[in-house]
Amino acid sequence: MTGSFLVPIIVPIVAVLALAFWLGLVYRADAHPGWKAHAEAPGSAVTGLPPRTGEPAGHQGGELAPSPPEHGRAA
């Protein structure tokens, strides 16, 4: 028989420890998601854009307005 008699003992122990460590990391990452750290969007100082004052007239709650018809094209 080739190899050591300790291999069938040590390999499963190391594999179980590695799996337990990996699952622990996954559960910790799930319990502490990074996106919860940001309570609000960055302000105008960060983005360089002026703050929004309101929706433009005729805006209907996030729906896109249809494009105006182009001249010279059949609809």
Buried (B, 14 or more C-beta within 10 A) or exposed (E): EEEEEEEEEEEEEEEEEEEEEEEEEEEEEEEEEEEEEEEEEEEEEEEEEEEEEEEEEEEEEEEEEEEEEEEEEEE
